[in-house]
């Protein structure tokens, strides 16, 4: 796709929508024409007053992909508040249907940077879209398994409040070669990664999944 596409994935109530909006503002401040593609599932639930049925999942995934692709034709950067892969994950979790993964992963390969929002912020209710805090860990595990199984790199974004945004901005800096606008106190708060993870041998260390 013509634009640089940043995909935000993560379990429910992990701040994807808030982060997408904040990143859009940051990138525009840096002179990048930027589009934020919102989650189509939220629109579907608002329109129908219910969550989707199993047979409706394919259309929801396709529409999310279509909107991302359409947005990418006219801007420098697209921030996707989820991709079709999230629909595939929830279809697997809720309905036991894994048939959406192949197409969702094929579409996801067209993104340039994948950020997974960590489970380190409190769960909050949000109408029809929230199933409860007990589903966050299983969904997070399914997202990572799908990406790893397809050989797709991702970075995990964590932290409270502004720290979460700062973490995401540093990932984008690395991936795009940008120097995003940053306050002096934010620069001072950065801790340099000295590459110890390459020698620690901890297979569960999330930094092993960061793109080099």
N, C-alpha and C positions, 0 to 999 in steps of 0.2 A: 504494500500500500504506500501511497506517496508520503503520508505523514509518519512521524515517529509515534508508535502506539504504546501506551503504558496501560497495562491491565492490572486492576486491583481485584484480588481474590481474597476470600476469607469467610469464616463462619459468620453467622448472624451476630449482630451487635458488637462488631469489632471495629467500627468507625470508618468503613469504606466510603460511605457517602460524604461524610464530613471531610475526610481526607481528600477525596476527589475534588470537592469544591475549593479547598484551600490550595491544592496544587495547581488548579486552573488559574487562580488569582496570582500565584507566585510566578508561573510561567509567562503569563501575560505581562507582568511587571518586568520580566526579563526580555520583553520584546518578541516573544514567540506567539504567533497566532494559535490559539488553543481552543479546542472544543471538549467539553465534558459530556460524555454519553451516559445518561442515567440508566438505572436498572429497569428494564422493561417489565420485569416481574412485578415490581411495585405498582406500575401503571395498570397492569392487568388486574391485580387484586383490587385496586381502587375502582376500576370500571365495573367489575363483575361482583364485587362484594364477597369474594371467596378466593381460596387458593386454587390453583389449576388442577385439573384431573390428569391422570397419567397420559391419556391420548392427546392432551394439549401441550405437553412438555416440548415436543419437537418444534411446534410453531413458535413457542416462546424463545427457544434457543436460536432458531433461525432469524427471528426478528432482532434479537440482540446483536447477532453477527452482522445483519444487514445495516443496522444503524451505525455500528462502528465503521464499517466499510464506507458508508455514505459520508460520514463526517470526515474521514481521512482524505477525501478528495479536495478539500478546500482550505485546510489549515496545516500548520507546521507540526503540531502535536495534538494527539487525541488521548484523553484520559478516559478509560472505560471503567465505569463503576460496575464491575463484573463482566464476564464474557459468557459465552455459551457453556463453558466448562462448569460454571457454577450450577447451571440448570441440569447438566449431566450428573453432577455429584448429588444433587438433591433428588433427582429421579432415581438414582441408585439407592440412596438412603431411605427415601420414603416409600418407593414402590418396588424396590428390588429389581429395577430395570437398568441394566448397564449398556443398553443399545445405543445411547446417545454419545458415549465417549468418543467413538472413532471420528465422527464428524466434528464434535466440539474441539478435539485436540488438533484436527486438521486446520480448523479456523484459528485456533490459538497460536499455531506456528507463525501466523502472519503478524503477531504482536512482537514488539522489540524489547520490552522490559516487563517482567511480571513481579509484582509486589504482593506478598501475602501479609495480611494484617494479623498480628499476633493476638493471643487470647488473654492479654494482660490488662484489659480494661473491663469494668463491671458490665454484666449483662443488663439490658434494659428492655422492657416490653415495648412493642411497636405494632400493635394491631394484628392483622392476619398473618403477617410475614414471620412472626417469631414463634418458634416451637418450644423454646425454653433453654436454659443454660446447659442442660444435660446433653444437648445435641452438638454443642460447639466442638468438643474434642473429637468425636467421630467424624464430623464434617471436615475439620482441619486435617485429620489423618487421610481422608479420601482425596482431598485436594492435592496434598503432597505426593501421595502414592501415584495419582494420575500423571502429575508432571514428571516425577522421577521415572516412572515406567516409560514415558515417551521421550525421555532424555532432554527435557526442557528445563532450563535454568530458572531459578527464582531467588528473590531476596525476601527475608522476613523483616517486616517493619514493626517495631515495638516502641513502647514509651508512652508516658502520660502527657496529654495536652500538647503543648508546642513541641515537646521532645519527639513525638510521633511524626509530626510534620517535618521536623529537622532531619530525622532519620531517612524519611522518604526522599527529601530533597538531596541528600548526599548520595543516595542510590542513583538518582537521576543525573546528578553532576557526573558521576562515574560513567554512566552508560552513554550520555550524550556529549560529554566533554564540555558542559556548560559551567559557568560560575554564577549560580543563582543568587539573587539579592539576599544578603544575610546581615543581620544586626551584629555589632561588635561583640555583644555578650554571647551571641550564638556561636560565633567563631571561637571564642575563648572556651566554650563548653565542650568543644569537640575533643574526643580522645582518639589519638591515632592508633590504628590497628597495626601492630608490629609483625604480623605474619606468624605468630606463635601457633596458630591453628594448623598450619601445614606440618607441624611436628608433634602436635599433641596426641593424635591418634584416636580422638574421641569421635566415634561414628555418629553420635547423637548431636554433635555440636552444629548449631544452625549455621555458623559462619562457613562451614564446608560447602554450603549450598550457594553462597554468594558468588556471582559471576566474577571471574578474574579480570 
